[in-house]
Every structure is written in C-alpha cells, then in structure tokens.
Amino acid sequence: MASTEAGGDKYRSFMHGESEKNTVWRYGAPPNYDVVNRLFEEERTQVWPEGSLEEKVQRLLKTWEMELVHKVRAEDQKTVNSQKYCASTNGMKALTRAELMAIGGYNAFLRTTLPPEHRIYDPEKETLESSMATFLTAFPRGFAIEVLDVYSGPPRIAFKFRHWGYMEGPFKEHPPHGQRVEFIGVCIFHVDEEMKVEKAEYFYERGNFLASFLSAPPAAAASGSGSGCPLMRGN
C-alpha cells in the first residue's frame, strides 16, 4: 500500500495526490482526520515501526474504513476488490459492497438479531446519513481505531483491534456522560495478491458496546434482575 502522499494523512493512503485527482468524494472533498488522529496518538497502546506487518495492517484498516465511508464510486476505492468484496459481522450473512454502500458502515457493523424492542440502536430504522450523524454527534473528537496484534499475514490477515471515542455529545435520547466508550474485536481480512480486501469478517461484543452509551444502568440491572438484560447479550 502506498505511503502517505504529500499533504496527506499520516495514517491513511489514497486521499491526496495524482491518483485521487478524479475521485468523487461523498462530501465534495477528502475528509480531515486531524482531530481523531490526535486522539489516536494520545491514547493508542501500540506504536508500530513503519514498514512492519502491524503498521501495514493498521494503515490498510484505516484506509479501507476511510474509502468505504467517503468514496462514492467503486473505481475510486483502492483497498477493496470491488468485484468480490463482501463483509460480515459476528457470523451474520455477508453483505456485498453495493449493500454496504447503500446502508453505511455503522448500520452494517451494528446489525443484530435482537428483537426491535430491545435495541438501543436499530440499524434497520437508520439511513446512511442518520447513522453518520448519530455517531459524529456522540463522538465529536472522532472514533479512533488501532491494531493491537496481528496473528497472520496475507492472504488471510487476522488481527485484533481496539475502537474508542469519548461520548461528549448525546447518543439518540441518551445525554452525554463524557466517558470513554470502547470495544476490542477481531477481524479477518481476506486479501488478493495486490493486498485488496475481498472479504472482511468482524467479531466483537455489540451489546456491551451499545450499553456503554447509556447514562444510567438499564432498568433490569438497576432492579437487581441480574444478567437477564438482553442488551448485554451479543447479537
């Protein structure tokens, strides 16, 4: 993967330079990650040497995320094999690139089999735009991500990651509590010979992550009903 272009982002490729002169950006221009990069640098737990497998995987992860959110056209997304790309979360049915682009990354990542009445966040009721607005509001400093460990290299890259931000804005009807919201998960990138992602498989604890947005314990937990609260169960 290409290193940082002149005037580009320190941790993401394919944002600036000659290769991006015809790129169609969702919001009209490349995104600016300065604020979330600062959070990442202040609180990351690992500093990977440039050129190491871990640093390359972390750059791929951040660039892949940026492209799927901010680049509208398949031909502009250089980290994925657009003809084969699909992604799944917690073993659920994989979504195609077109399906992911239609609903947005947050809605794809937060898919669930919980009954609607038990959902803190219901991706089936959200659009790409509303999901982006929800998390941008809750995390005004952004939602940082780092690679904690890499278990295997290409063509099947398995790695552990950490995602975190500070709830300094409201999340739906829940007021901000100012505390860190984070989760740790595992991902497998299936890549081709050009290091383009053909398939992404994510595994993480969805219930605990979303419960972290609540400013008070769920009513069931507060009443002493123990671990029966469905919010704390995986999918």
C-alpha positions, 0 to 999 in steps of 0.5 A: 500500500502506498505511503502517505502522499504529500499533504496527506494523512499520516495514517491513511493512503489514497486521499491526496495526490495524482491518483485521487485527482478524479475521485468523487468524494461523498462530501465534495472533498477528502475528509480531515482526520486531524482531530481523531488522529490526535486522539489516536496518538494520545491514547493508542497502546501500540506504536508500530515501526513503519514498514512492519506487518502491524503498521501495514495492517493498521494503515490498510484498516484505516484506509479501507474504513476511510474509502468505504465511508467517503468514496462514492464510486467503486473505481475510486476505492483502492483497498477493496476488490470491488468485484468480490468484496463482501463483509460480515459481522459476528457470523451474520450473512455477508453483505456485498459492497453495493449493500454496504454502500447503500446502508453505511458502515455503522448500520452494517457493523451494528446489525443484530438479531435482537428483537426491535424492542430491545435495541438501543440502536436499530440499524434497520430504522437508520439511513446512511446519513442518520447513522453518520450523524448519530455517531459524529454527534456522540463522538465529536473528537472522532472514533479512533481505531488501532491494531493491537496484534496481528496473528497472520499475514496475507492472504488471510490477515487476522488481527485484533483491534481496539475502537474508542471515542469519548461520548461528549455529545448525546447518543439518540435520547441518551445525554452525554456522560463524557466517558470513554466508550470502547470495544476490542474485536477481531477481524479477518481480512481476506486479501488478493495478491495486490493486498485488496480486501475481498472479504472482511469478517468482524467479531466483537461484543455489540451489546456491551458496546451499545450499553456503554452509551447509556447514562444510567444502568438499564432498568433490569440491572438497576432492579437487581434482575441480574444478567437477564438484560438482553442488551448485554447479550451479543447479537 
